[in-house]
Amino acid sequence: MRIYHHIISYTLLLLSLQAYTQNNVEYTLEQLQVLAKDNYPLLQQKQMYMDIGNNKSKQVGTNFLPQINLAGQATYQSEVTEFAFPGAGSAGFKQKPDQYSLGLEVKENVLDYGAIKTQKIIEQESAEIQAQQVDIEYLKLKDRINQLYGNVCLQQENKKIMYLRMNELQAKRKNVQSAVANGAALESSFLVLESEYLTTQQKLEEINSNLVGWYKTLSIITNKKMDTTVVFTDTKKEIVLQTNNMRPEYRLYDLQSHSLKLKEGMIFKNTLPKVFVFGRGYYGRPGYNFLNNDFRPYGMVGAGLSWNLTAYYTSGKDKNNLRINNDIVTNQKKIFDLNLQSILVQQQEEIIKLEKMISMDLKIVEAKTAIRKSSSSQLDNGVMTSSDYIVDLNAENQAQFNLKLHEIQLLMAKQNYNTTLGY
């Protein structure tokens, strides 16, 4: 009858767990990361930065186009040019005191030594630098998702162990309670099992409370409703360790360094003479022929040169400052690489350690389970006390928990290693 009772209880537990699982919502770690990425407001700024960079680049590109200026003025002079022609009866000439002009002035650069092209690249890279900062922040978000995922997975496994423990204790409670009623066992034996059963219920409440908090956090980050019915289905998957370094910081440092070199080149280009052509067309008077007081169109075309010689005063210091900034970026890259390599080494050693511990855990669980089964039989036969049985049951449960703990830790250690590499 005892064996029959155990079979029925265990079957009912499995059926209840199976029915419970079928109603669960399932997610993988990759799905959580995608949901978090889609919901994270900061990541939306990446495209905004790129759009601003494209707009500024196009704006700089307009410098290739002719610069058109509409100009006009009306003046009245207190005195004007006047003179008389020699000869009798000559009326002479007097310029009109009111003068007018309205027209277009067009100017186009002919030679800028590639300054406009360089400035366009600077604007685009400036936007990429800001976008890379967003990618760096996203890695921090992935780390947070990994931590929440690992905590939930661990507690889900712990929860399964507690349910199995309660089932075992429930069966023993009934057996001992029957023995107490028949005078074959002391009341204290039942109370030991009863207190342990209640303690296990308390642990389950604590696990559920922790899960509720973590699920609420995941709900906020992913914008998906999540509760304790959500399970993660990829806890048994094999994670392949990556080898290539994809950290966005390296791209950031390269962009910063290249941008500083472009700006240094711009300083030199700004010290060179600029060649341009221009055209001016007006309507008004007196025009370029001041002897003609009639309203009429007039204009000119030509070429010019401008050379800002004062730029030489500060160009040397400006270049030196940019070189120093570039050295700082290079040094920051070396520091980051040094810290990253030290983290990767630690994570590799952690993975090796956990693999060894899991191998030993499997043997420990096997041994503890055998001991607990023996103790269970001895308790049923009245040759072992409930307290001694609880010690062996706790040892088995702890070994089971350690195995699950190390399995989840190994899963997350590999995931964190790949995340550290930028995946």
Secondary structure by P-SEA (a helix, b strand, c coil): caaaaaaaaaaaaaaaaaaaaaabbbbcaaaaaaaaaaacccccaaaaaaaaaaaaaaaaacccccbbbbbbccccccbbbbbbcccccccccccccbbbbbbbbbbbbccccaaaaaaaaaaaaaaaaaaaaaaaaaaaaaaaaaaaaaaaaaaaaaaaaaaaaaaaaaaaaaaaaaaaaaccccaaaaaaaaaaaaaaaaaaaaaaaaaaaaaaaaaaaaccccccccccccccbbbbbbcccccaaaaaaaaaaaaaaaaaaaaaaaabbbbbcbbbbbbccccccccccbbbbbccccccccccccccccaaaaaaaaaaaaaaaaaaaaaaaaaaaaaaaaaaaaaaaaaaaaaaaaaaaaaaaaaaaaaaaaaaaccccaaaaaaaaaaaaaaaaaaaaaaaaaaaaaaaaaaaacc
